[in-house]
Amino acid sequence: MVGCSLLGTMLLGSMAAYVLARFEFPGKRFIYFMFVGGMSFPIILALVPLFFVMKNMSLLNTFHGLILVYIAYSLPFTVFFLTSFFKTLPSSVAEAALIDGASHTRTFFQVMLPMAKPGLISVGIFNFLGQWNQYMLPTVLNTDEDKRVLTQGLVQLAASQQYKGDWSALFAGLVLAMLPVLAVYILFQRQVQAGLTAGALK
């Protein structure tokens, strides 16, 4: 589920960020600051209206509904991060592709997106951490016990033990939750560092 939401977040976020960074159109600054404002909006304030919206759309207790919420929750930071990153990339390469006859879509996917790989990996890891460790959203929007995500299971495991102290089971669950995050960071640590320092010496 996190993989689908992460893919959707990166695709939509990179497309929105590219347009905001490279094109001029009426309302551009307003749209950008709407995304920036979304970063400062606490998700807890939106839980009640979000619950009723999901209920009216028959998306409660469904994985695809939770995926859509995860994407919307992660988009503001993704767009903010990638907009600044796309501005640091040389525009001459995109202009050369357009002169050679490439469409804007082809220029984005085949030219600019590969050049933005360090930034994509960096923001992708941050989004992965946030979505993997998310507990509040699935607790409110996914109350079906048969469809609980890992974070809900860990909290339920800790709460069900009460005073028994079955630490082996609890730490086994914590290891399961930690290993994917650790593996992703070890694999992409160089790209993360490159993405965070890109443009610093420009």
Solvent accessible surface area in square Angstrom, and as a share of the most:
residue,aa,sasa,rsa
1,M,67,0.30
2,V,19,0.11
3,G,52,0.50
4,C,80,0.48
5,S,0,0.00
6,L,38,0.19
7,L,128,0.64
8,G,16,0.16
9,T,0,0.00
10,M,29,0.13
11,L,78,0.39
12,L,86,0.43
13,G,0,0.00
14,S,2,0.01
15,M,80,0.36
16,A,29,0.23
17,A,0,0.00
18,Y,14,0.05
19,V,63,0.36
20,L,5,0.03
21,A,16,0.13
22,R,61,0.22
23,F,67,0.28
24,E,151,0.68
25,F,66,0.28
26,P,132,0.83
27,G,41,0.39
28,K,34,0.14
29,R,171,0.62
30,F,138,0.58
31,I,72,0.37
32,Y,44,0.17
33,F,107,0.44
34,M,119,0.53
35,F,46,0.19
36,V,45,0.26
37,G,36,0.34
38,G,30,0.29
39,M,84,0.38
40,S,91,0.59
41,F,114,0.47
42,P,67,0.42
43,I,46,0.23
44,I,104,0.53
45,L,115,0.57
46,A,25,0.19
47,L,19,0.09
48,V,102,0.59
49,P,75,0.47
50,L,37,0.19
51,F,62,0.26
52,F,108,0.45
53,V,74,0.43
54,M,8,0.04
55,K,117,0.50
56,N,125,0.64
57,M,120,0.54
58,S,91,0.59
59,L,20,0.10
60,L,38,0.19
61,N,48,0.25
62,T,29,0.17
63,F,90,0.38
64,H,107,0.48
65,G,0,0.00
66,L,3,0.01
67,I,29,0.15
68,L,99,0.49
69,V,10,0.06
70,Y,3,0.01
71,I,19,0.10
72,A,65,0.51
73,Y,92,0.35
74,S,8,0.05
75,L,32,0.16
76,P,19,0.12
77,F,67,0.28
78,T,0,0.00
79,V,0,0.00
80,F,77,0.32
81,F,37,0.16
82,L,0,0.00
83,T,3,0.01
84,S,57,0.37
85,F,15,0.06
86,F,0,0.00
87,K,111,0.47
88,T,45,0.26
89,L,21,0.10
90,P,69,0.43
91,S,53,0.35
92,S,70,0.45
93,V,59,0.34
94,A,9,0.07
95,E,96,0.43
96,A,51,0.39
97,A,15,0.11
98,L,67,0.34
99,I,147,0.75
100,D,123,0.64
101,G,66,0.63
102,A,21,0.16
103,S,64,0.41
104,H,100,0.45
105,T,88,0.51
106,R,138,0.50
107,T,1,0.00
108,F,9,0.04
109,F,84,0.35
110,Q,114,0.51
111,V,35,0.20
112,M,0,0.00
113,L,38,0.19
114,P,76,0.48
115,M,60,0.27
116,A,0,0.00
117,K,112,0.48
118,P,40,0.25
119,G,0,0.00
120,L,32,0.16
121,I,26,0.13
122,S,0,0.00
123,V,0,0.00
124,G,10,0.10
125,I,12,0.06
126,F,83,0.35
127,N,8,0.04
128,F,25,0.11
129,L,56,0.28
130,G,34,0.33
131,Q,4,0.02
132,W,55,0.19
133,N,91,0.47
134,Q,19,0.08
135,Y,87,0.33
136,M,73,0.32
137,L,0,0.00
138,P,0,0.00
139,T,54,0.31
140,V,44,0.25
141,L,4,0.02
142,N,1,0.01
143,T,82,0.48
144,D,48,0.25
145,E,122,0.55
146,D,134,0.69
147,K,73,0.31
148,R,86,0.32
149,V,26,0.15
150,L,69,0.34
151,T,20,0.11
152,Q,8,0.04
153,G,32,0.30
154,L,24,0.12
155,V,70,0.40
156,Q,85,0.38
157,L,56,0.28
158,A,48,0.37
159,A,66,0.51
160,S,69,0.44
161,Q,17,0.08
162,Q,145,0.65
163,Y,215,0.82
164,K,166,0.70
165,G,33,0.31
166,D,65,0.34
167,W,156,0.55
168,S,88,0.57
169,A,36,0.28
170,L,27,0.14
171,F,113,0.47
172,A,54,0.42
173,G,9,0.09
174,L,78,0.39
175,V,66,0.38
176,L,112,0.56
177,A,17,0.13
178,M,107,0.48
179,L,90,0.45
180,P,43,0.27
181,V,32,0.18
182,L,84,0.42
183,A,50,0.38
184,V,38,0.22
185,Y,94,0.36
186,I,98,0.50
187,L,130,0.65
188,F,73,0.31
189,Q,73,0.33
190,R,198,0.72
191,Q,57,0.25
192,V,13,0.07
193,Q,105,0.47
194,A,47,0.37
195,G,4,0.04
196,L,96,0.48
197,T,87,0.50
198,A,44,0.34
199,G,39,0.38
200,A,78,0.60
201,L,181,0.90
202,K,178,0.76
